[in-house]
Amino acid sequence: MFEDILRRDRRVVLTSLLLVAALAWAYLISMALDMGGMEMTDDLNAMGAMGAVAGQMKPWTVADGILMFVMWAIMMLAMMLPSAAPMILIFARVNRHQRDKGNAFVPTIIFTGGYVIVWILFSIIATAAQWGLQYAALLSPAMVSTSVYLGGALFIAAGIYQWTPLKQACLKHCRSPLEFIMHYWRPGTGGALRMGLEHGAFCLGCCWSVMALLFVGGVMNLIWVAVITIFVAVEKIFPQGPWIGRVAGCAMIAVGIFIMV
């Protein structure tokens, strides 16, 4: 009976995560198609980050800034929730055991919410970075780097970061859900939220440099977005993930040098 309940809980949590990720991807696909239509019709009246006049970007309005933030936030949900699923499922399982022992039960969404908050904060920073780069004419209307030096530098920086102790420490926490639970478990709603924030912080520390490469391949280039999503998942989940990440780091450095040279 207990195993049946546990399996049902896992199915509910996993289905919810997959549904949210699927809806996020559907939004991104719809937005990318809309942007593609704008480019094909050469709509020079498009506003803000999606428009161009006489080869220069129009100043962002408040609405443009909100639209870009929403885009980044939904993109982070689409990219990060699949690789965070093992950690969220482990939390749900341990939380179930805590309730069976008579301890306070906290909905899994509280832990997940803490994780999401971290990536929402990252989305704010990414939106500000996008605004700054477009203001400096370093991003095209399609949100792709127009500078070989910027693109090369981002690749080289991401490649070097793959080998740093900070990257490896953050990746270790992301790859070891049970170890994270053992060291960071806190009871109650506040504890679950804090755990979600901490796991999100480790995840951000693991992936921020790779996310910066979106400015090189195209923020709304869904193939590039999918490649980064798969890479992040492989690094976190596959047994050889850390070494795959290091090898990829060498490749990133080589690509960065090639772009600049």
N, C-alpha and C positions, 0 to 999 in steps of 0.2 A: 504494500500500500504506500509506504513512504517513498519507494523508488518511483512509483507511478506519479506521485505528486511532484517529485523532484524533476522527473522527465517533462512533466507538463509545464512546470515553471521555466525550465530551460527553453522549451519550445516557445513559450509566450515571450520571453526576453529576446531570444534570437530572432523570432519573427518580427517583433517590434523594431529591432535594430535594422534588420534588412529592409523593412518597409520604409523607415525614415531615410535610409541611404538611397533606396530606389526612388523615392519622391525627390530627394535632393538632386540625383542624377537627371531625373526627368526635367526638373526646373532648369538645370544647366544646359541640357540639350535644347530645350525650347528657347532659352536665351541666346544660345549660339546660333541657332537657325534664324532668329530675328535679326541678330547682328549681321549674319551672312546676307540676309535679304537687303539690309540697309546698304551694305557695301556694293552689292550687285546693281542696285538702282542708283548708286552714287548720290545718296540723299544728303546734300550739303546742309540741310536744315536740322540734322540730328544734333542734339544738344550734348554739352559736357564731354565726358570721357569717351563717348561713342561718336562724336561728330568732329568734322574738320572744316575749316574755312580758309581758303587761300593757303593751304598747306600748314596751317597753325591750329593748335587745339583751342577750342573755345574755353573760356573760364568755367570752372565747375559752379553749378548752383547748389543750394542745399539739397534739392531733390536728387541731383546727380551723385552727391556724396553719399546720401542714404542708399541709393540704388547700388552703388559700388560696394558699400559695406554689406548690404544684404547678399549680393553676389558672392563676396568673399566668405561670409559666414556659412552660406549654404554649400559652397564649394568645400569648405573644411569638413562639414558634416559628411558630405559624399566621400571625401578622401580618407578621413580618419576613423569613422565609426567602424568600418569593416575590420581594420586591424586592431581596434580596441575591444572587439567582441569577446575574445578569450578572457580578458581581465574583467569585463562586466559580468560575464557568465560565472566566473569564479566568485565574484563578490555576491551575486545572487544566491549561489549555493551555500556559501559560508553564512550568509545572512539568514537563510532558511534554518540552518543548524542552530544558530543563535536563538531563533524564535522557539525552536523545539526544546531548548534548554530553559526556556522561561525568560530569556533576556528580551530587551526591546527590539522590535522588528522595524526596520527602516525600508521603505520602498526603494527598489533598485534605481528608480528614476532620480533619486536624490544624488546618489553617487555619480550617475551618468551626467546629471546636470552640472556638477562641479567640473567634470571633465570638459563638457561643452563650453562652460564659462571661459576656460583658459583659451580655447580656440576662438571664441568670440573676441576676446581681448587681442589675440593675434590678428584677427580680421580687421580690427580698428587700426592697428599699426600698419598692416599691409595696405589698407585703403589710403592712409596718410602717405605711405611710401609711393604708391601709385600716383597720387596727386602730385607729389613733389617731382617725380620722374617725368610726368607728362608736362608739368609746368616748365621744366628744364629742357623740354623737347627731346628727352631720351627714350620716350616710348611713342610708338606710332598710334594712330587711331584704333588699330587692331590690338593694342596693348602688348606689343612686341618690342623688345629693345632695338633702338636704332643705332646704338653705339657698340662697335666691336670690342671696345675696351671695357665697357660695362658688362657685356655678355661674357667676355673672357674672364674678367675678374670674378664674377659671380660663380662661374664654373670652377675656377681655381680655388676660391675660398671654400666652396662646398666640398671639393675633393680633399683639401687639407683637413677640414673639420672632421671628415670621416675617420681620420687617424688619431684624433685627439683623445686624451683620457676622459674629458667631459662627455664627449659623444658616446664613448664606450660605457661609461657609468650610467648614463641615461638609458641607453639601449638595453643594458642588463636589467634594469628595473622594468622596462617595457616587455622584455622577453620572459620574465619570471613572475607571473601573477601570484602564485602561492607565496613566494618569498616576499613580495610586496605586501600581501595580506598579513603575513606573520610579523613584519617589522612595523607596519603603519596602521594596523587595525585600531579603530577608535569607535566606541559604541555611540549610539544615538544618532539623531538626525544631523546635528552639527558635526559629529565625527565622520559620518558618511560623506557629507559635503566636503569636508576638509580632505578626506582621502581622495575624492574625485579631483579636487584641485591639485593635490600633490601628484597624482598619477598623470594628470593633464600637463603639469609642469615638466615632469620627466619626458613625456611624449613630445612636448614642444622642444625641449632641449635636444632631443634625438633628431627631430625632423625639420627644424626651422631653416637650415641652410639649403636643404633640398627644395623646400617650398619656395625659396627665393628664386629658384631656377624657372619658376613660372613666368617671371619677367623676361626670360630669355626665349623660351619656346612659345610663349603666348599665353596670357592669363586665361583666355577663352578658347585655347586650342585643346579640344577635348581629348585628342589622341595623346598629347603631351601630359594632360592632367591624368589620364588613365595610366600612362607609363609610370609616372611618379607614384600614383596610388599603389600599383602593383609592386614597385620597388620597396616602398615603405612596408607593405604587408610581408614581403619576402624576408626583409631584414628582421622583422619582429617575430615571425612565426616559424620560418624554416630553420632546421638544425644548424645549417652552415650560414645563417643570416649574417652574423658579424663579419665573417671573412668575405662574403659576397659584397657587403658594404664597403670593406676596405679595397677590394679589387675595383669596385665601381668608383671609389674615390680616386684611384690612380687614373682610371679612364676619364674622370671629370677633369683632372688636372691637365691631361693630354689634350682633351677637347678645348679647354680654356686657352691653352697655349696656341693651339692650331687656329682658333678664332682670332686671337690677337695678332698672330704672325701672318 
